[in-house]
Amino acid sequence: MRELVRFIQWAGRLCALVALIRAFDGNAAIIAVPVFWIFAMWASTVVHEAGHAIAAAVCGGRVTLLAVRPFSLRFAPFKFEVIGWRGSRNIVPGSGRAEYQFERRHGNHWGWIAAAGSIANVVAAIFSLSMVGAFGMSVPSGILLAIGLCALSDLPRNLLPYRGSDGQQLVNIMRAERLSKRRNLSTSPP
């Protein structure tokens, strides 16, 4: 399944590259297209992790870390840092992490926080497609389209339930909720 997910993800990223090639023309495209392509992949990950962070803040949590390779932003003692480069694996952005804390346990907000990253990806894609529809294919709308296509291509990686994904977190949350409902039914007095 991982191979299929990576294929879908890189197919979307290549579509973003084609959109950038179409938006740029001339000699500047040789330098600008690869830079903006890597920026689009990075920005789609930022949108995803910001979705998690915003959902955690809305649910009453305190965001402590927002990290998108190769950068990290700590909020508790405010600190911006570059994550170490471990070989060529960190050159292309594509993974991130949002950490948050809750003072007290309340409500079932974990599912919303896990799903918020993918919801942010969909919103970014809709926004970018509407900008291209409104303004045509220009350089700024081409960059937005590339970000939107990268965000859409990340959806299978985030929604399918394999180890370490948001989809697996959602499955774990649903299992835990189902088990707690069973326990409540079995321990309730007749």
Backbone as JSON, one array per atom type, in Angstrom:
{
  "sequence": "MRELVRFIQWAGRLCALVALIRAFDGNAAIIAVPVFWIFAMWASTVVHEAGHAIAAAVCGGRVTLLAVRPFSLRFAPFKFEVIGWRGSRNIVPGSGRAEYQFERRHGNHWGWIAAAGSIANVVAAIFSLSMVGAFGMSVPSGILLAIGLCALSDLPRNLLPYRGSDGQQLVNIMRAERLSKRRNLSTSPP",
  "N": [[0.82, -1.18, 0.0], [2.01, 1.21, 0.69], [3.62, 1.78, -1.52], [1.75, 2.39, -3.52], [0.57, 4.65, -2.4], [2.78, 6.39, -2.32], [3.23, 6.58, -5.08], [0.87, 7.92, -5.92], [1.2, 10.28, -4.5], [3.6, 11.33, -5.6], [2.82, 11.53, -8.25], [0.94, 13.59, -8.1], [2.66, 15.61, -7.25], [4.31, 15.81, -9.48], [2.44, 16.74, -11.31], [2.11, 19.25, -10.2], [4.62, 20.27, -10.79], [4.44, 20.39, -13.59], [2.42, 22.31, -13.8], [3.78, 24.52, -12.81], [5.8, 24.78, -14.74], [4.23, 25.48, -16.89], [3.24, 27.93, -16.0], [5.5, 29.56, -15.77], [7.72, 31.08, -18.12], [10.34, 31.33, -20.51], [13.84, 32.19, -19.86], [14.06, 32.47, -17.09], [12.64, 30.43, -16.02], [14.21, 28.17, -15.77], [15.63, 28.39, -13.42], [13.7, 29.24, -11.57], [11.5, 27.43, -11.56], [12.29, 24.84, -10.35], [12.87, 25.79, -7.75], [10.43, 26.94, -6.86], [8.88, 24.67, -7.03], [9.89, 22.96, -5.03], [9.31, 24.68, -2.94], [6.5, 24.63, -3.09], [5.91, 21.98, -2.31], [6.87, 22.07, 0.3], [5.26, 24.13, 1.37], [2.7, 22.99, 1.23], [2.91, 21.03, 3.17], [3.3, 22.66, 5.38], [0.77, 23.9, 5.47], [-0.79, 21.67, 6.09], [0.21, 20.85, 8.65], [-0.24, 23.22, 10.06], [-3.0, 23.16, 10.04], [-3.51, 21.06, 11.87], [-2.43, 22.31, 14.17], [-4.01, 24.63, 14.47], [-6.52, 23.47, 14.9], [-6.02, 22.17, 17.33], [-5.56, 24.4, 18.96], [-8.07, 25.64, 18.81], [-9.6, 23.74, 20.1], [-8.85, 24.09, 22.69], [-6.24, 23.56, 23.39], [-2.65, 24.0, 23.82], [-0.31, 24.97, 21.58], [2.86, 23.68, 21.17], [4.98, 23.05, 19.48], [5.79, 23.41, 16.08], [6.8, 21.79, 13.41], [8.3, 21.5, 10.31], [10.07, 19.81, 8.05], [12.88, 21.4, 6.69], [12.73, 22.99, 8.98], [11.97, 24.23, 12.3], [9.74, 25.38, 14.74], [9.5, 26.43, 17.91], [7.15, 27.08, 20.43], [6.83, 27.34, 23.19], [9.28, 28.14, 24.91], [9.99, 30.64, 22.88], [11.47, 29.77, 19.92], [13.25, 29.49, 16.95], [14.5, 27.1, 14.78], [16.82, 25.23, 12.74], [16.34, 22.03, 11.65], [18.48, 19.24, 11.94], [20.42, 18.18, 9.13], [20.2, 15.14, 7.79], [21.78, 13.53, 5.72], [20.85, 13.11, 2.22], [18.18, 12.74, 2.41], [16.7, 14.72, 3.7], [16.57, 16.84, 1.97], [14.39, 17.23, 0.17], [11.38, 18.54, 1.14], [8.72, 17.26, 3.21], [7.75, 16.07, 5.46], [6.28, 16.61, 8.63], [5.47, 17.9, 11.9], [3.19, 18.56, 14.46], [2.98, 19.58, 17.7], [1.16, 19.55, 20.71], [-0.39, 20.52, 23.81], [-2.7, 19.72, 26.41], [-4.33, 21.17, 29.15], [-6.28, 19.99, 30.75], [-8.2, 16.99, 30.47], [-10.75, 16.82, 28.22], [-13.79, 16.3, 26.49], [-14.22, 14.94, 23.13], [-11.97, 15.63, 21.23], [-9.83, 14.74, 19.84], [-10.18, 13.36, 17.42], [-10.99, 15.39, 15.69], [-8.71, 16.97, 15.66], [-6.86, 15.22, 14.5], [-7.97, 14.93, 11.97], [-7.91, 17.49, 10.99], [-5.62, 18.33, 9.58], [-5.82, 17.12, 7.03], [-8.21, 18.27, 6.25], [-7.4, 20.93, 6.07], [-5.65, 20.66, 3.91], [-7.47, 20.11, 1.81], [-8.95, 22.49, 1.79], [-6.91, 24.28, 1.05], [-6.39, 23.33, -1.53], [-8.86, 23.81, -2.83], [-8.96, 26.6, -2.6], [-6.68, 27.3, -4.13], [-7.37, 26.31, -6.67], [-9.61, 27.89, -7.19], [-8.41, 30.4, -7.36], [-6.87, 30.13, -9.67], [-8.94, 29.77, -11.46], [-10.15, 32.27, -11.25], [-8.17, 34.18, -11.94], [-6.79, 33.16, -14.08], [-4.02, 31.41, -15.67], [-1.37, 32.54, -14.32], [1.86, 33.63, -13.06], [1.75, 33.95, -10.13], [-0.71, 32.61, -9.6], [-0.09, 30.15, -10.66], [1.86, 29.24, -8.89], [0.3, 29.04, -6.58], [-1.47, 27.08, -7.51], [0.3, 24.93, -7.77], [0.93, 24.51, -5.07], [-1.61, 23.77, -4.15], [-2.04, 21.4, -5.66], [0.04, 19.81, -4.66], [-0.85, 19.64, -2.03], [-3.25, 18.22, -2.38], [-2.21, 15.84, -3.36], [-1.01, 14.83, -1.12], [-3.08, 13.86, 0.41], [-3.87, 11.0, 0.26], [-1.66, 9.86, 1.58], [-2.02, 10.84, 4.12], [-4.58, 10.07, 4.91], [-5.05, 7.3, 4.59], [-5.02, 4.31, 6.53], [-2.18, 3.54, 7.65], [0.79, 2.68, 9.46], [1.82, 5.32, 11.51], [0.48, 7.37, 10.2], [-2.02, 10.0, 9.81], [-4.43, 8.82, 9.29], [-4.2, 6.33, 10.56], [-4.18, 7.23, 13.19], [-6.8, 8.2, 13.36], [-8.23, 5.79, 13.08], [-7.37, 4.48, 15.42], [-8.47, 6.21, 17.33], [-11.22, 5.86, 16.83], [-11.48, 3.14, 17.47], [-10.82, 3.18, 20.22], [-12.9, 4.76, 21.18], [-15.1, 3.14, 20.57], [-14.53, 0.94, 22.19], [-14.69, 2.18, 24.73], [-17.39, 2.84, 24.79], [-18.51, 0.28, 24.76], [-17.58, -0.67, 27.25], [-18.89, 1.12, 28.96], [-21.54, 0.38, 28.47], [-21.5, -2.22, 29.38], [-20.9, -1.94, 32.08], [-22.89, -0.43, 33.12], [-25.66, -0.04, 35.38], [-28.46, -2.35, 35.52]],
  "CA": [[0.0, 0.0, 0.0], [2.89, 2.38, 0.72], [4.09, 2.09, -2.87], [0.65, 3.06, -4.21], [0.45, 5.99, -1.81], [3.9, 7.21, -2.82], [2.99, 6.84, -6.49], [-0.15, 8.97, -6.02], [1.78, 11.52, -3.99], [4.56, 11.88, -6.56], [2.08, 11.92, -9.46], [0.42, 14.94, -7.83], [3.78, 16.54, -7.22], [4.73, 16.03, -10.86], [1.43, 17.64, -11.89], [2.46, 20.58, -9.72], [5.77, 20.7, -11.58], [3.94, 20.75, -14.92], [1.71, 23.59, -13.66], [4.78, 25.58, -12.68], [6.44, 24.95, -16.05], [3.27, 26.19, -17.74], [3.09, 29.3, -15.51], [6.72, 30.31, -16.07], [8.25, 30.9, -19.46], [11.6, 32.05, -20.7], [15.04, 31.71, -19.2], [13.91, 32.46, -15.63], [12.01, 29.18, -15.62], [15.22, 27.16, -15.46], [15.98, 28.54, -12.01], [12.53, 29.48, -10.73], [10.58, 26.29, -11.46], [12.65, 23.91, -9.27], [12.78, 26.45, -6.44], [9.03, 27.04, -6.48], [8.35, 23.31, -6.88], [10.25, 22.54, -3.67], [8.54, 25.53, -2.05], [5.11, 24.17, -3.08], [5.85, 20.78, -1.48], [7.06, 22.5, 1.67], [4.1, 24.92, 1.8], [1.55, 22.1, 1.45], [3.13, 20.4, 4.47], [3.04, 23.7, 6.38], [-0.68, 24.03, 5.55], [-1.29, 20.48, 6.79], [0.57, 20.92, 10.08], [-0.95, 24.36, 10.64], [-4.37, 22.7, 10.29], [-3.5, 20.37, 13.17], [-2.15, 23.26, 15.25], [-5.18, 25.5, 14.64], [-7.57, 22.66, 15.52], [-5.66, 21.97, 18.74], [-5.78, 25.67, 19.66], [-9.51, 25.86, 18.91], [-10.13, 22.78, 21.08], [-8.39, 24.44, 24.03], [-4.87, 23.14, 23.64], [-1.58, 24.96, 23.66], [0.64, 24.45, 20.6], [4.23, 23.85, 21.67], [5.96, 22.87, 18.42], [5.35, 23.25, 14.7], [8.02, 21.45, 12.69], [8.21, 21.02, 8.94], [11.44, 19.64, 7.63], [13.99, 21.34, 7.64], [12.6, 24.05, 9.98], [11.2, 23.91, 13.49], [9.37, 26.57, 15.5], [9.02, 26.1, 19.26], [6.36, 28.18, 20.95], [6.91, 27.47, 24.65], [10.26, 29.24, 24.86], [9.97, 30.91, 21.44], [12.77, 29.46, 19.33], [13.23, 29.01, 15.58], [15.74, 26.36, 14.55], [16.91, 24.37, 11.57], [16.51, 20.63, 12.03], [19.71, 18.72, 11.36], [20.36, 17.55, 7.82], [20.72, 13.77, 7.85], [21.93, 13.01, 4.36], [20.04, 13.7, 1.16], [16.76, 12.49, 2.69], [16.05, 15.93, 4.18], [16.6, 17.91, 0.99], [13.02, 17.45, -0.29], [10.5, 18.58, 2.3], [7.57, 16.39, 3.08], [7.24, 15.56, 6.72], [6.16, 17.63, 9.65], [4.9, 17.47, 13.16], [2.63, 19.59, 15.33], [2.82, 19.08, 19.07], [0.27, 20.39, 21.5], [-0.68, 20.02, 25.15], [-3.97, 20.12, 27.0], [-4.25, 21.27, 30.61], [-7.18, 18.98, 31.31], [-8.81, 16.13, 29.45], [-12.17, 17.12, 28.06], [-14.4, 16.11, 25.18], [-13.6, 14.09, 22.12], [-11.42, 16.53, 20.24], [-8.68, 14.14, 19.17], [-10.54, 13.05, 16.04], [-10.97, 16.64, 14.91], [-7.33, 17.41, 15.49], [-6.21, 14.31, 13.54], [-8.53, 15.15, 10.63], [-7.77, 18.89, 10.6], [-4.56, 18.5, 8.59], [-6.37, 16.79, 5.72], [-9.21, 19.3, 5.93], [-6.63, 22.1, 5.62], [-5.17, 20.36, 2.55], [-8.59, 20.26, 0.87], [-9.24, 23.93, 1.71], [-5.84, 24.89, 0.25], [-6.58, 22.95, -2.93], [-10.03, 24.55, -3.34], [-8.56, 28.0, -2.73], [-5.76, 27.47, -5.26], [-8.11, 26.13, -7.92], [-10.47, 29.06, -7.43], [-7.55, 31.51, -7.79], [-6.54, 29.91, -11.09], [-10.17, 30.04, -12.2], [-10.46, 33.7, -11.25], [-7.13, 35.01, -12.53], [-6.11, 32.49, -15.18], [-2.71, 30.84, -15.34], [-0.27, 33.51, -14.23], [2.9, 33.11, -12.18], [1.27, 33.74, -8.76], [-1.74, 31.56, -9.52], [0.59, 28.88, -10.93], [2.48, 28.82, -7.63], [-0.8, 28.58, -5.72], [-1.95, 25.81, -8.05], [1.28, 23.91, -7.4], [0.72, 24.22, -3.64], [-2.86, 23.02, -4.04], [-1.85, 20.05, -6.19], [0.84, 19.06, -3.68], [-1.72, 19.37, -0.87], [-4.16, 17.12, -2.76], [-1.46, 14.59, -3.51], [-0.67, 14.35, 0.22], [-4.25, 13.3, 1.09], [-3.82, 9.54, 0.52], [-0.63, 9.57, 2.57], [-2.5, 11.22, 5.44], [-5.87, 9.49, 5.27], [-5.05, 5.84, 4.63], [-4.56, 3.88, 7.85], [-0.96, 2.75, 7.83], [1.52, 3.09, 10.66], [2.38, 6.66, 11.57], [-0.29, 8.36, 9.45], [-3.2, 10.54, 10.48], [-5.49, 7.82, 9.14], [-4.04, 5.36, 11.63], [-4.63, 7.89, 14.41], [-8.27, 8.22, 13.35], [-8.68, 4.42, 13.36], [-7.14, 4.23, 16.85], [-9.45, 7.0, 18.09], [-12.53, 5.2, 16.69], [-11.43, 1.9, 18.26], [-10.86, 3.52, 21.64], [-14.25, 5.22, 21.49], [-15.98, 1.98, 20.53], [-14.25, 0.16, 23.41], [-15.21, 2.87, 25.9], [-18.85, 2.7, 24.77], [-18.8, -1.09, 25.2], [-17.36, -0.75, 28.7], [-19.97, 1.85, 29.61], [-22.76, -0.43, 28.38], [-21.38, -3.45, 30.19], [-20.82, -1.63, 33.5], [-24.04, 0.36, 33.58], [-26.6, -0.87, 36.13], [-29.65, -2.73, 34.76]],
  "C": [[0.87, 1.26, 0.0], [3.36, 2.77, -0.67], [3.0, 2.82, -3.67], [0.48, 4.49, -3.7], [1.57, 6.89, -2.3], [3.74, 7.53, -4.3], [1.98, 7.97, -6.67], [0.42, 10.31, -5.58], [2.73, 12.13, -5.02], [3.91, 12.2, -7.89], [1.49, 13.32, -9.28], [1.52, 15.98, -7.81], [4.32, 16.82, -8.61], [3.73, 16.89, -11.61], [1.68, 19.08, -11.45], [3.65, 21.13, -10.5], [5.35, 21.14, -12.98], [3.2, 22.09, -14.87], [2.69, 24.74, -13.54], [5.5, 25.84, -14.0], [5.53, 25.75, -16.97], [3.15, 27.65, -17.31], [4.31, 30.16, -15.85], [7.08, 30.09, -17.53], [9.54, 31.71, -19.58], [12.74, 31.45, -19.89], [14.92, 31.64, -17.69], [13.32, 31.15, -15.14], [13.02, 28.12, -15.21], [15.59, 27.21, -13.98], [14.73, 28.56, -11.14], [11.67, 28.23, -10.53], [11.03, 25.29, -10.39], [12.53, 24.51, -7.88], [11.33, 26.51, -5.99], [8.37, 25.67, -6.34], [8.66, 22.78, -5.48], [9.49, 23.38, -2.65], [7.08, 25.06, -1.97], [4.96, 22.91, -2.23], [5.98, 21.15, -0.01], [5.82, 23.23, 2.19], [2.88, 24.04, 2.02], [1.69, 21.36, 2.78], [2.89, 21.4, 5.59], [1.53, 23.88, 6.56], [-1.27, 22.87, 6.35], [-1.03, 20.57, 8.29], [-0.08, 22.11, 10.77], [-2.41, 24.02, 10.89], [-4.48, 21.96, 11.61], [-3.34, 21.36, 14.32], [-3.35, 24.16, 15.52], [-6.31, 24.72, 15.31], [-7.27, 22.41, 17.0], [-5.9, 23.25, 19.53], [-7.27, 25.95, 19.84], [-10.14, 24.94, 19.96], [-9.6, 23.03, 22.49], [-6.98, 24.01, 24.36], [-3.88, 24.27, 23.46], [-0.55, 24.33, 22.73], [2.05, 24.74, 21.11], [5.28, 23.77, 20.57], [5.26, 22.74, 17.08], [6.61, 23.02, 13.89], [7.68, 20.92, 11.32], [9.63, 21.0, 8.42], [11.84, 20.67, 6.58], [13.89, 22.37, 8.76], [11.74, 23.59, 11.15], [10.94, 25.21, 14.24], [8.8, 26.13, 16.83], [8.31, 27.31, 19.82], [6.56, 28.41, 22.44], [8.0, 28.47, 25.03], [10.45, 29.49, 23.37], [11.36, 30.71, 20.87], [12.56, 28.91, 17.92], [14.55, 28.32, 15.32], [15.67, 25.55, 13.27], [17.19, 22.96, 12.06], [17.73, 20.09, 11.3], [19.49, 18.02, 10.02], [21.0, 16.17, 7.93], [20.76, 13.19, 6.44], [21.0, 13.69, 3.38], [18.55, 13.52, 1.4], [16.02, 13.76, 3.1], [16.05, 17.07, 3.17], [15.19, 18.24, 0.5], [12.1, 17.44, 0.92], [9.32, 17.62, 2.13], [7.11, 15.77, 4.37], [7.24, 16.68, 7.74], [5.53, 17.07, 10.9], [4.37, 18.69, 13.89], [2.43, 18.95, 16.69], [2.0, 20.08, 19.86], [0.01, 19.71, 22.83], [-2.04, 20.52, 25.59], [-3.83, 20.12, 28.51], [-5.12, 20.21, 31.28], [-7.8, 18.19, 30.17], [-10.29, 16.44, 29.39], [-12.6, 16.82, 26.63], [-13.64, 15.17, 24.26], [-13.09, 14.97, 21.0], [-10.29, 15.91, 19.45], [-8.96, 13.81, 17.71], [-10.51, 14.28, 15.15], [-9.55, 17.11, 14.66], [-6.6, 16.53, 14.47], [-6.69, 14.58, 12.12], [-8.27, 16.57, 10.11], [-6.67, 19.12, 9.56], [-5.06, 18.21, 7.18], [-7.43, 17.78, 5.29], [-8.51, 20.57, 5.43], [-6.08, 21.89, 4.22], [-6.27, 20.57, 1.52], [-8.93, 21.74, 0.7], [-8.18, 24.64, 0.87], [-6.0, 24.56, -1.22], [-7.76, 23.7, -3.55], [-9.68, 26.01, -3.55], [-7.65, 28.19, -3.94], [-6.47, 27.28, -6.59], [-9.02, 27.31, -8.22], [-9.64, 30.27, -7.86], [-7.16, 31.36, -9.26], [-7.77, 30.18, -11.95], [-10.47, 31.53, -12.3], [-9.44, 34.52, -12.04], [-6.44, 34.38, -13.73], [-4.74, 31.99, -14.74], [-1.65, 31.91, -15.44], [0.77, 32.92, -13.28], [2.4, 32.94, -10.74], [0.22, 32.65, -8.65], [-1.15, 30.19, -9.85], [1.27, 28.34, -9.69], [1.41, 28.32, -6.67], [-1.36, 27.25, -6.2], [-0.99, 24.68, -7.69], [1.14, 23.53, -5.93], [-0.54, 23.4, -3.45], [-2.74, 21.59, -4.55], [-0.99, 19.2, -5.25], [0.01, 18.72, -2.45], [-2.69, 18.23, -1.17], [-3.42, 15.79, -2.86], [-1.03, 14.01, -2.16], [-1.86, 13.7, 0.93], [-4.2, 11.79, 1.29], [-2.79, 9.17, 1.58], [-1.13, 9.86, 3.98], [-3.78, 10.52, 5.84], [-5.9, 7.97, 5.35], [-4.42, 5.35, 5.93], [-3.34, 2.97, 7.8], [-0.13, 3.42, 8.91], [2.11, 4.49, 10.53], [1.59, 7.72, 10.84], [-1.44, 8.89, 10.29], [-4.37, 9.57, 10.38], [-5.41, 6.75, 10.21], [-4.47, 5.96, 12.97], [-6.15, 7.91, 14.48], [-8.83, 6.84, 13.65], [-8.51, 4.1, 14.84], [-8.14, 4.98, 17.71], [-10.82, 6.34, 18.02], [-12.57, 3.9, 17.48], [-11.54, 2.19, 19.74], [-12.25, 3.99, 22.05], [-15.23, 4.06, 21.51], [-15.79, 1.12, 21.78], [-14.81, 0.85, 24.64], [-16.73, 2.8, 25.94], [-19.25, 1.3, 25.21], [-18.64, -1.23, 26.7], [-18.47, -0.04, 29.46], [-21.27, 1.07, 29.59], [-22.69, -1.64, 29.28], [-21.33, -3.15, 31.69], [-22.0, -0.83, 34.0], [-25.04, -0.57, 34.31], [-27.85, -1.18, 35.32], [-30.87, -1.97, 35.17]]
}
